[in-house]
């Protein structure tokens, strides 16, 4: 048995590519199903609907009696 990829035959390379593709498809499918399950259970995701906050006038707050100069 040869443990080097440099001298491996075509079928060995094909098996490695197929195993990699199956693993990638499995991980992608698992993550998509987990994401859909989380939304179905009411878990908030990154694109949740939140109220929009608008910026108001600039305010300066201080805890001393001195005048703040800008």
C-alpha positions, 0 to 999 in steps of 0.5 A, spaced: 500 500 500 502 506 498 500 512 502 503 518 497 498 522 493 503 523 488 503 516 486 496 514 487 492 512 481 486 516 478 481 512 482 484 514 488 484 521 486 476 520 484 475 517 491 478 523 495 474 528 490 467 524 491 468 524 499 470 531 499 464 533 495 459 528 499 462 531 506 461 538 503 454 537 501 452 534 507 455 540 512 451 545 507 444 541 508 445 540 515 446 547 516 440 549 512 436 545 515 438 547 522 437 555 520 430 553 517 428 549 524 431 555 528 426 560 524 420 555 525 421 555 533 421 562 533 428 564 534 430 570 532 436 571 527 440 576 524 435 579 520 430 580 525 425 586 524 427 591 529 424 598 530 429 603 526 432 608 531 433 615 528 439 620 530 436 626 534 440 633 536 447 632 539 447 633 546 452 634 551 451 631 558 456 632 564 456 631 572 459 638 574 457 645 574 462 648 569 460 650 562 462 645 556 465 649 550 465 646 544 
